[in-house]
Amino acid sequence: MDVSQSPTANVVDVVLDVTDRRDGQTTLTLYEHLNPDALDDLVDATPDKRSHVEVRFTVDDLLVVVRSSNTILVYEPLDARQ
């Protein structure tokens, strides 16, 4: 993750990269999948509390994992890998 951006902004960037939307045009509305403010609060608060947080949610059949260790992972649906 780019630590100069919010976790939410990083998630949007990663999902755009993974879904091959190179022009940056998308109809993705992250708030339909989770509360962006809550995600930012959870991930940003963890360094001060010395705890590790992992938030998982789906976006357009992709599993998105955001970790407080500044990591975002995106997995394809299992049926798409066959």
ABEGO torsion letter per residue (X at the ends): XBAABBAAAAAAAAAAAAAGBAAGBBABBAAAABBAAAAAAAAAAAAAAGBBBBBBBBBGGBBBBBBAAGBBBBBBBAAAAX
